Amino acid sequence: MEPLQSPTADAVKPSQNRTIQNHLGEDVTVTNTDSLLLLCCLVSGLIDSTIYNGRNLSVMVMHASSDARTIDQPTAPSYRCKLVSRSIPLVPRMLWVSARGSLGHRTNKPYGWAKSLVSIVCFILGAFVFSRFCRYLNPMRRGTLVSSFLIQSTFILVTAAIIEAGVVDGSSPKVAQDIDWRQVIPIALLSFQSAGQMVGSRILNMSEIPTVVVTSVLCDFASDPRLTDPLRANAKRNRRLLGFFGILVGAVAGGWISNSAGQIQSVLWLAGGIKLLVTVSWMLWPRNQIMAV
């Protein structure tokens, strides 16, 4: 005689699946989402200061003058030249630096231009992929935001694991006359994922917190015609200022931790953990009540 099956046992699981699907299919509210983007600013500062310390390269594209100082250091007085002006826009300046390296100018890092180029290309590719991914799946849907930030978190944690496993040297600082091409792996992964959080700020209609470009934030902050408004009267100004301090705190903390530990993966594990926290927050974030009605 076959054992009796509870009629409710089989019904529970489909019901739970439908509940999860409905939850992920909801649109989230944008209220207070600036707090999650400010955490992303902290992640940007942590990663950028750490990778610049260990790889002499800014993967978050905070500004390109760091690359100019690193790549364009002559090894002989006869090749002395001026640093790239900070007033030149980001992409032309980095392309100029890349071109100097590729044209055979003598530098103390002859393949630094290659790392800069990889960083630029992967950032553009990340922006292309994340923007279309979010647009295709409905950008404000909970499942879309969870998936996007989970991918970003995975890229950071995979980078940390690669360095932890010894595939790439994680010592900090790392100075060499030649390039270890395995160093391109973390640069590519981190540059690609950083574009995702910038796309996220555009999706949430908070372009005042781009999360990765410090000079843009400062320019918009200083040129704000309502700069001197009372504290609660100008939310965009407040977000820009908090975004800048988020990146600054992350940069200081990342540099201090990597220098103290003598390795960069510790900071990457921390950054990946914070990004995972943002991912989980999207799962718990309130839904958009207007769309739900």
C-alpha contacts under 8 A as a table, 3 or more apart, distances in Angstrom:
res1	aa1	res2	aa2	distance
5	Q	9	A	7.62
6	S	9	A	5.39
6	S	10	D	7.57
7	P	10	D	6.40
7	P	11	A	7.09
8	T	11	A	5.07
8	T	12	V	6.18
9	A	12	V	5.55
9	A	13	K	7.44
10	D	13	K	6.18
10	D	14	P	7.43
11	A	14	P	5.80
11	A	15	S	6.25
12	V	15	S	5.13
12	V	16	Q	6.14
13	K	16	Q	5.03
13	K	17	N	6.17
14	P	17	N	4.99
14	P	18	R	6.11
15	S	18	R	5.14
15	S	19	T	6.18
16	Q	19	T	4.97
16	Q	20	I	6.27
17	N	20	I	5.21
17	N	21	Q	6.14
18	R	21	Q	5.03
18	R	22	N	5.98
19	T	22	N	5.10
19	T	23	H	6.07
20	I	23	H	4.97
20	I	24	L	6.17
21	Q	24	L	5.21
21	Q	25	G	5.97
22	N	25	G	4.94
22	N	26	E	6.34
23	H	26	E	5.52
23	H	142	R	7.49
24	L	141	R	6.98
24	L	142	R	5.02
24	L	143	G	4.41
24	L	283	M	7.62
25	G	141	R	5.83
25	G	142	R	6.15
25	G	143	G	6.10
26	E	141	R	5.56
26	E	142	R	5.77
26	E	143	G	7.84
26	E	287	R	6.32
26	E	288	N	7.60
26	E	292	A	7.72
27	D	140	M	5.29
27	D	141	R	4.27
27	D	142	R	5.67
27	D	287	R	5.71
27	D	288	N	5.55
27	D	291	M	7.09
27	D	292	A	7.99
28	V	140	M	6.13
28	V	141	R	6.28
28	V	142	R	5.82
28	V	285	W	6.59
28	V	286	P	5.95
28	V	287	R	4.10
28	V	288	N	4.79
29	T	33	T	7.94
29	T	285	W	7.62
29	T	286	P	6.12
29	T	287	R	5.27
29	T	288	N	4.20
29	T	289	Q	7.45
30	V	33	T	5.35
30	V	204	L	6.36
30	V	288	N	7.80
31	T	34	D	7.83
32	N	35	S	5.93
32	N	36	L	7.97
33	T	36	L	5.40
33	T	37	L	6.70
33	T	204	L	7.68
34	D	37	L	5.00
34	D	38	L	6.15
34	D	206	M	7.46
34	D	209	I	7.88
34	D	239	R	7.36
35	S	38	L	5.10
35	S	39	L	6.51
36	L	39	L	5.13
36	L	40	C	6.52
36	L	278	V	6.12
37	L	40	C	4.86
37	L	41	C	6.41
37	L	197	Q	7.77
37	L	201	S	6.91
37	L	209	I	6.97
37	L	211	T	6.69
38	L	41	C	4.91
38	L	42	L	6.53
38	L	209	I	7.57
38	L	211	T	7.18
38	L	242	L	7.08
38	L	243	G	5.55
38	L	246	G	6.25
39	L	42	L	5.04
39	L	43	V	6.39
39	L	246	G	7.21
39	L	274	I	7.33
39	L	275	K	7.85
39	L	278	V	7.58
40	C	43	V	4.88
40	C	44	S	6.16
40	C	197	Q	7.00
40	C	211	T	6.06
40	C	275	K	7.00
41	C	44	S	4.99
41	C	45	G	6.34
41	C	211	T	4.59
41	C	212	V	6.62
41	C	243	G	5.87
41	C	244	F	7.61
41	C	246	G	5.21
41	C	247	I	4.91
41	C	250	G	7.60
42	L	45	G	5.20
42	L	46	L	6.26
42	L	246	G	4.69
42	L	247	I	4.94
42	L	248	L	7.68
42	L	249	V	6.73
42	L	250	G	4.63
42	L	251	A	7.79
43	V	46	L	5.09
43	V	47	I	6.16
43	V	247	I	7.44
43	V	250	G	6.43
43	V	271	A	5.22
43	V	272	G	7.99
43	V	274	I	7.04
43	V	275	K	7.23
44	S	47	I	5.34
44	S	48	D	5.87
44	S	60	M	6.50
44	S	194	S	7.59
44	S	211	T	6.80
44	S	212	V	5.98
44	S	247	I	6.08
44	S	250	G	6.99
44	S	251	A	7.82
45	G	48	D	5.28
45	G	49	S	5.99
45	G	246	G	7.24
45	G	247	I	4.24
45	G	248	L	6.15
45	G	249	V	6.92
45	G	250	G	4.03
45	G	251	A	4.07
45	G	252	V	7.69
45	G	254	G	7.07
46	L	49	S	5.69
46	L	50	T	6.18
46	L	247	I	7.59
46	L	250	G	4.39
46	L	251	A	5.00
46	L	252	V	7.69
46	L	253	A	6.64
46	L	254	G	4.40
46	L	255	G	7.49
46	L	267	V	6.59
46	L	268	L	7.67
46	L	271	A	6.55
47	I	50	T	5.17
47	I	51	I	5.99
47	I	60	M	7.73
47	I	250	G	7.96
47	I	251	A	7.60
47	I	254	G	6.94
47	I	267	V	7.11
47	I	268	L	6.51
47	I	271	A	6.91
48	D	51	I	5.35
48	D	52	Y	5.91
48	D	58	S	5.68
48	D	59	V	6.03
48	D	60	M	5.71
48	D	62	M	7.92
48	D	251	A	6.80
49	S	52	Y	5.20
49	S	53	N	5.98
49	S	58	S	7.65
49	S	250	G	7.83
49	S	251	A	4.89
49	S	252	V	7.41
49	S	254	G	5.78
49	S	255	G	5.49
50	T	53	N	5.07
50	T	54	G	6.22
50	T	251	A	7.64
50	T	254	G	5.52
50	T	255	G	5.65
50	T	258	S	6.28
50	T	264	I	5.96
50	T	267	V	7.02
51	I	54	G	5.07
51	I	55	R	5.33
51	I	56	N	6.82
51	I	57	L	6.41
51	I	58	S	6.81
51	I	59	V	7.21
51	I	187	I	7.92
51	I	264	I	7.25
52	Y	55	R	5.20
52	Y	56	N	4.22
52	Y	57	L	4.47
52	Y	58	S	5.33
52	Y	59	V	7.70
53	N	56	N	5.68
53	N	57	L	7.79
53	N	172	S	6.28
53	N	173	P	5.47
53	N	174	K	7.68
53	N	255	G	6.98
53	N	258	S	7.91
54	G	170	G	7.30
54	G	171	S	6.72
54	G	172	S	4.54
54	G	173	P	4.47
54	G	174	K	5.19
54	G	263	Q	7.92
54	G	264	I	6.85
55	R	173	P	7.33
55	R	174	K	6.30
55	R	175	V	7.92
55	R	183	Q	7.51
56	N	66	S	7.88
56	N	67	D	7.25
56	N	70	T	6.52
56	N	174	K	7.96
57	L	66	S	7.13
57	L	67	D	5.92
57	L	70	T	7.92
57	L	115	K	7.36
57	L	116	S	7.01
58	S	61	V	5.71
58	S	62	M	6.87
58	S	63	H	7.47
58	S	64	A	7.26
58	S	66	S	6.98
58	S	67	D	6.92
59	V	62	M	7.95
59	V	119	S	5.78
59	V	187	I	6.32
59	V	190	L	6.71
59	V	191	S	5.24
60	M	190	L	7.91
60	M	191	S	6.29
60	M	194	S	6.36
60	M	212	V	5.60
60	M	213	V	7.31
61	V	64	A	6.56
61	V	212	V	6.59
61	V	213	V	6.13
62	M	212	V	5.91
62	M	213	V	4.45
62	M	214	V	5.19
62	M	215	T	6.77
63	H	66	S	6.84
63	H	90	L	6.69
63	H	213	V	7.02
63	H	214	V	7.21
63	H	215	T	6.75
64	A	67	D	5.30
64	A	68	A	6.52
64	A	90	L	5.99
64	A	93	R	6.91
64	A	94	M	6.13
65	S	68	A	4.87
65	S	69	R	6.20
65	S	84	V	7.02
65	S	85	S	7.82
65	S	86	R	6.26
66	S	69	R	5.21
66	S	70	T	6.22
67	D	70	T	5.09
67	D	71	I	5.79
67	D	72	D	7.88
67	D	94	M	7.49
67	D	97	V	7.65
67	D	116	S	7.37
68	A	71	I	5.36
68	A	72	D	5.39
68	A	83	L	6.40
68	A	84	V	6.16
68	A	94	M	7.63
68	A	97	V	6.24
69	R	72	D	5.64
69	R	73	Q	6.42
69	R	83	L	6.69
70	T	73	Q	6.21
70	T	109	K	7.57
70	T	112	G	7.87
71	I	97	V	7.27
71	I	101	G	7.64
71	I	107	T	6.45
71	I	108	N	7.08
71	I	109	K	5.79
71	I	110	P	7.41
71	I	112	G	5.58
71	I	113	W	7.03
72	D	83	L	6.89
72	D	97	V	7.23
72	D	107	T	5.97
72	D	108	N	7.86
73	Q	80	R	7.98
73	Q	107	T	5.41
73	Q	108	N	6.08
74	P	77	P	7.06
74	P	79	Y	5.82
74	P	80	R	5.73
74	P	81	C	7.61
74	P	106	R	6.07
74	P	107	T	4.75
74	P	108	N	6.44
75	T	79	Y	7.36
75	T	106	R	6.58
75	T	107	T	5.73
75	T	108	N	5.92
76	A	79	Y	5.62
76	A	80	R	6.98
76	A	106	R	7.97
77	P	80	R	5.21
79	Y	105	H	7.91
79	Y	106	R	7.07
84	V	88	I	7.62
84	V	93	R	6.88
84	V	97	V	7.86
85	S	88	I	5.77
86	R	89	P	7.72
88	I	92	P	6.97
88	I	93	R	5.86
89	P	92	P	5.85
89	P	93	R	6.04
90	L	93	R	5.24
90	L	94	M	6.18
91	V	94	M	5.22
91	V	95	L	6.01
92	P	95	L	5.03
92	P	96	W	5.96
93	R	96	W	5.01
93	R	97	V	6.26
94	M	97	V	4.99
94	M	98	S	6.03
94	M	116	S	7.08
94	M	117	L	7.98
95	L	98	S	4.90
95	L	99	A	5.92
95	L	117	L	7.74
96	W	99	A	5.04
96	W	100	R	6.26
97	V	100	R	5.23
97	V	101	G	6.50
97	V	113	W	6.52
98	S	101	G	5.27
98	S	102	S	6.23
98	S	112	G	7.71
98	S	113	W	4.20
98	S	114	A	6.98
98	S	116	S	6.75
98	S	117	L	6.66
99	A	102	S	5.06
99	A	103	L	6.00
99	A	113	W	7.32
100	R	103	L	5.22
100	R	104	G	6.75
100	R	105	H	5.86
100	R	113	W	7.81
101	G	104	G	5.58
101	G	105	H	5.74
101	G	106	R	7.78
101	G	107	T	7.66
101	G	110	P	6.12
101	G	111	Y	6.75
101	G	112	G	7.09
101	G	113	W	5.32
102	S	105	H	7.60
102	S	111	Y	7.98
102	S	113	W	6.84
104	G	110	P	7.79
105	H	110	P	7.89
106	R	110	P	6.83
107	T	110	P	5.39
108	N	177	Q	5.89
109	K	112	G	5.34
109	K	176	A	7.20
109	K	177	Q	5.51
109	K	178	D	6.26
109	K	179	I	7.59
110	P	113	W	7.34
110	P	177	Q	7.28
110	P	178	D	6.67
110	P	179	I	8.00
111	Y	114	A	5.38
111	Y	115	K	7.07
111	Y	178	D	6.73
111	Y	179	I	6.08
112	G	115	K	5.32
112	G	116	S	6.43
112	G	179	I	7.65
113	W	116	S	5.04
113	W	117	L	6.08
114	A	117	L	5.04
114	A	118	V	6.13
115	K	118	V	5.08
115	K	119	S	6.15
115	K	184	V	6.40
115	K	187	I	7.40
116	S	119	S	5.11
116	S	120	I	6.28
117	L	120	I	5.16
117	L	121	V	6.08
118	V	121	V	5.22
118	V	122	C	5.96
118	V	184	V	7.26
118	V	187	I	7.32
118	V	188	A	6.28
119	S	122	C	5.36
119	S	123	F	6.09
119	S	187	I	6.12
119	S	188	A	5.97
119	S	191	S	5.58
120	I	123	F	5.22
120	I	124	I	6.27
120	I	191	S	7.60
121	V	124	I	5.22
121	V	125	L	6.08
122	C	125	L	4.90
122	C	126	G	5.93
122	C	188	A	5.68
122	C	189	L	7.70
122	C	191	S	5.66
122	C	192	F	4.92
123	F	126	G	5.03
123	F	127	A	6.23
123	F	191	S	4.94
123	F	192	F	4.78
123	F	193	Q	7.64
123	F	194	S	7.01
123	F	195	A	5.57
124	I	127	A	5.13
124	I	128	F	6.22
124	I	192	F	7.63
124	I	195	A	7.38
125	L	128	F	5.04
125	L	129	V	6.17
125	L	192	F	6.71
126	G	129	V	5.18
126	G	130	F	5.92
126	G	191	S	7.56
126	G	192	F	4.42
126	G	193	Q	6.35
126	G	194	S	7.62
126	G	195	A	5.23
126	G	196	G	6.44
127	A	130	F	5.40
127	A	131	S	5.85
127	A	192	F	7.59
127	A	195	A	4.95
127	A	196	G	6.29
127	A	198	M	7.92
127	A	199	V	6.54
128	F	131	S	5.56
128	F	132	R	6.35
129	V	132	R	5.46
129	V	133	F	5.94
130	F	133	F	4.96
130	F	134	C	6.03
130	F	148	S	7.18
130	F	195	A	7.51
130	F	196	G	5.59
130	F	199	V	6.80
131	S	134	C	5.34
131	S	135	R	6.05
131	S	196	G	7.76
131	S	199	V	6.10
132	R	135	R	4.95
132	R	136	Y	5.90
133	F	136	Y	5.33
133	F	137	L	6.38
134	C	137	L	5.31
134	C	138	N	5.88
134	C	139	P	4.58
134	C	144	T	6.14
134	C	145	L	7.70
134	C	148	S	7.59
135	R	138	N	5.29
135	R	139	P	5.33
136	Y	139	P	7.63
137	L	141	R	7.54
137	L	144	T	6.18
138	N	141	R	5.63
138	N	144	T	6.83
139	P	144	T	6.12
139	P	145	L	7.03
139	P	203	I	6.37
140	M	144	T	7.04
140	M	145	L	7.01
140	M	203	I	7.21
140	M	204	L	7.62
141	R	144	T	5.28
141	R	145	L	6.55
142	R	145	L	5.34
142	R	146	V	6.11
142	R	282	W	6.48
142	R	283	M	6.77
143	G	146	V	5.09
143	G	147	S	5.99
143	G	283	M	7.89
144	T	147	S	5.19
144	T	148	S	6.10
145	L	148	S	5.08
145	L	149	F	6.16
145	L	200	G	7.89
145	L	279	T	7.69
145	L	282	W	6.72
146	V	149	F	5.45
146	V	150	L	5.89
146	V	279	T	5.36
146	V	280	V	7.39
146	V	282	W	5.81
146	V	283	M	6.59
147	S	150	L	5.04
147	S	151	I	6.16
147	S	279	T	7.99
148	S	151	I	5.32
148	S	152	Q	6.46
148	S	196	G	6.95
149	F	152	Q	4.91
149	F	153	S	6.06
149	F	196	G	7.47
149	F	197	Q	7.49
149	F	275	K	7.00
149	F	276	L	7.43
149	F	278	V	7.31
149	F	279	T	5.38
150	L	153	S	5.03
150	L	154	T	6.06
150	L	275	K	7.85
150	L	276	L	6.65
150	L	279	T	5.84
151	I	154	T	5.03
151	I	155	F	6.27
151	I	193	Q	7.58
152	Q	155	F	5.24
152	Q	156	I	6.52
152	Q	193	Q	4.85
152	Q	194	S	7.38
152	Q	196	G	6.75
152	Q	197	Q	7.90
152	Q	275	K	7.44
153	S	156	I	5.26
153	S	157	L	6.19
153	S	272	G	5.19
153	S	273	G	7.50
153	S	275	K	5.35
153	S	276	L	5.67
153	S	279	T	7.99
154	T	157	L	5.11
154	T	158	V	5.86
154	T	272	G	7.41
155	F	158	V	5.15
155	F	159	T	6.15
155	F	189	L	5.90
155	F	190	L	6.74
155	F	193	Q	6.45
156	I	159	T	5.12
156	I	160	A	6.32
156	I	189	L	7.27
156	I	190	L	6.31
156	I	193	Q	7.62
156	I	268	L	6.42
156	I	269	W	7.54
156	I	271	A	7.31
156	I	272	G	5.29
157	L	160	A	4.98
157	L	161	A	6.10
157	L	268	L	6.87
157	L	269	W	6.11
157	L	272	G	5.38
158	V	161	A	4.95
158	V	162	I	6.09
159	T	162	I	5.12
159	T	163	I	6.37
159	T	185	I	7.81
159	T	186	P	5.46
159	T	189	L	6.87
159	T	190	L	7.54
159	T	268	L	7.54
160	A	163	I	5.25
160	A	164	E	5.98
160	A	265	Q	4.94
160	A	266	S	7.63
160	A	268	L	5.45
160	A	269	W	5.98
161	A	164	E	4.86
161	A	165	A	5.97
161	A	265	Q	7.69
162	I	165	A	5.22
162	I	166	G	6.54
162	I	167	V	5.58
162	I	168	V	6.48
163	I	166	G	5.17
163	I	167	V	5.79
163	I	168	V	4.92
163	I	169	D	6.24
163	I	170	G	5.51
163	I	265	Q	6.20
164	E	167	V	7.70
164	E	170	G	7.30
164	E	265	Q	6.34
165	A	168	V	7.80
166	G	169	D	5.98
166	G	170	G	7.40
167	V	182	R	7.52
168	V	182	R	5.96
168	V	183	Q	6.13
169	D	183	Q	7.71
170	G	263	Q	5.07
170	G	264	I	5.48
170	G	265	Q	6.45
171	S	174	K	6.29
171	S	262	G	5.67
171	S	263	Q	4.38
171	S	264	I	6.58
172	S	258	S	6.67
172	S	259	N	6.56
172	S	262	G	5.23
172	S	263	Q	5.09
172	S	264	I	6.38
173	P	259	N	7.71
173	P	262	G	7.59
176	A	179	I	6.94
179	I	183	Q	7.65
180	D	183	Q	5.72
180	D	184	V	7.98
181	W	184	V	5.59
181	W	185	I	7.91
182	R	185	I	5.66
183	Q	186	P	6.21
183	Q	187	I	6.83
184	V	187	I	5.05
184	V	188	A	5.97
185	I	188	A	5.28
185	I	189	L	6.28
186	P	189	L	5.13
186	P	190	L	5.90
187	I	190	L	5.40
187	I	191	S	5.92
188	A	191	S	5.32
188	A	192	F	6.07
189	L	192	F	5.26
189	L	193	Q	6.33
190	L	193	Q	5.29
190	L	194	S	6.08
191	S	194	S	5.24
191	S	195	A	6.80
192	F	195	A	5.74
192	F	196	G	7.35
193	Q	196	G	5.28
193	Q	197	Q	7.35
194	S	197	Q	5.75
194	S	198	M	6.83
194	S	212	V	7.31
195	A	198	M	5.17
195	A	199	V	6.21
196	G	199	V	5.11
196	G	200	G	6.18
197	Q	200	G	4.73
197	Q	201	S	6.38
197	Q	210	P	7.95
197	Q	211	T	6.95
198	M	201	S	5.19
198	M	202	R	6.62
198	M	210	P	5.27
198	M	211	T	6.03
198	M	212	V	6.81
199	V	202	R	5.15
199	V	203	I	6.24
200	G	203	I	4.97
200	G	204	L	6.25
201	S	204	L	5.21
201	S	205	N	6.22
201	S	206	M	5.16
201	S	207	S	5.67
201	S	209	I	6.48
201	S	210	P	5.96
201	S	211	T	7.54
202	R	205	N	4.91
202	R	206	M	5.83
202	R	207	S	5.35
202	R	210	P	7.70
203	I	206	M	7.62
206	M	209	I	5.81
206	M	210	P	7.57
207	S	210	P	5.44
208	E	217	V	6.76
208	E	220	D	7.70
208	E	236	K	6.27
208	E	237	R	7.98
208	E	239	R	6.85
208	E	240	R	5.78
209	I	217	V	7.09
209	I	239	R	6.50
209	I	240	R	5.86
209	I	243	G	6.04
210	P	213	V	6.27
210	P	217	V	7.45
211	T	214	V	7.83
211	T	243	G	6.74
211	T	247	I	7.73
212	V	247	I	7.95
213	V	216	S	5.59
213	V	217	V	6.62
214	V	217	V	5.20
214	V	218	L	6.32
214	V	244	F	6.34
214	V	247	I	7.55
215	T	218	L	5.15
215	T	219	C	6.06
216	S	219	C	5.14
216	S	220	D	6.19
217	V	220	D	5.32
217	V	221	F	6.04
217	V	240	R	5.76
217	V	241	L	7.79
217	V	243	G	7.68
217	V	244	F	6.77
218	L	221	F	4.95
218	L	222	A	6.04
218	L	240	R	7.46
218	L	241	L	7.88
218	L	244	F	7.36
219	C	222	A	5.31
219	C	223	S	6.07
220	D	223	S	5.23
220	D	224	D	5.95
220	D	240	R	7.80
221	F	224	D	5.41
221	F	227	L	7.20
221	F	237	R	6.02
221	F	240	R	6.24
221	F	241	L	7.09
222	A	227	L	7.20
223	S	227	L	7.69
224	D	227	L	5.16
224	D	237	R	7.36
226	R	229	D	5.43
226	R	234	N	7.11
227	L	234	N	7.85
227	L	237	R	6.78
229	D	233	A	6.01
229	D	234	N	6.37
230	P	233	A	5.31
230	P	234	N	7.11
231	L	234	N	6.52
231	L	235	A	7.95
231	L	238	N	7.50
232	R	235	A	6.49
234	N	237	R	5.57
234	N	238	N	6.52
235	A	238	N	5.08
235	A	239	R	6.19
236	K	239	R	5.09
236	K	240	R	6.23
237	R	240	R	5.18
237	R	241	L	6.28
238	N	241	L	5.21
238	N	242	L	6.13
239	R	242	L	5.09
239	R	243	G	5.87
240	R	243	G	5.03
240	R	244	F	6.21
241	L	244	F	5.18
241	L	245	F	6.36
242	L	245	F	5.09
242	L	246	G	5.98
243	G	246	G	4.95
243	G	247	I	6.34
244	F	247	I	5.31
244	F	248	L	6.12
245	F	248	L	4.80
245	F	249	V	5.88
246	G	249	V	5.28
246	G	250	G	6.11
247	I	250	G	5.07
247	I	251	A	6.01
248	L	251	A	5.07
248	L	252	V	6.22
249	V	252	V	5.22
249	V	253	A	6.00
250	G	253	A	5.12
250	G	254	G	5.78
251	A	254	G	5.13
251	A	255	G	6.02
252	V	255	G	5.28
252	V	256	W	6.10
253	A	256	W	5.15
253	A	257	I	6.04
254	G	257	I	5.24
254	G	258	S	6.02
254	G	267	V	6.00
255	G	258	S	5.33
255	G	259	N	6.00
256	W	259	N	5.25
256	W	260	S	6.01
257	I	260	S	5.12
257	I	261	A	5.96
257	I	266	S	7.62
257	I	267	V	6.75
258	S	261	A	5.20
258	S	262	G	5.56
258	S	263	Q	5.34
258	S	264	I	5.10
258	S	266	S	7.10
258	S	267	V	6.59
259	N	262	G	5.05
259	N	263	Q	7.09
261	A	264	I	7.72
261	A	266	S	7.68
263	Q	266	S	6.86
264	I	267	V	5.76
264	I	268	L	6.69
265	Q	268	L	4.88
265	Q	269	W	6.16
266	S	269	W	5.29
266	S	270	L	6.46
267	V	270	L	5.01
267	V	271	A	6.09
268	L	271	A	4.94
268	L	272	G	5.95
269	W	272	G	5.11
269	W	273	G	6.11
270	L	273	G	5.07
270	L	274	I	6.32
271	A	274	I	5.18
271	A	275	K	6.25
272	G	275	K	5.07
272	G	276	L	6.14
273	G	276	L	5.00
273	G	277	L	6.24
274	I	277	L	4.94
274	I	278	V	6.46
275	K	278	V	5.03
275	K	279	T	6.32
276	L	279	T	4.84
276	L	280	V	6.24
277	L	280	V	5.18
277	L	281	S	6.14
278	V	281	S	4.94
278	V	282	W	6.49
279	T	282	W	5.35
279	T	283	M	6.89
280	V	283	M	5.12
280	V	284	L	6.67
281	S	284	L	5.13
281	S	285	W	5.81
282	W	285	W	4.96
287	R	292	A	7.60
288	N	291	M	5.55
288	N	292	A	6.25
289	Q	292	A	4.87
289	Q	293	V	6.31
290	I	293	V	5.60
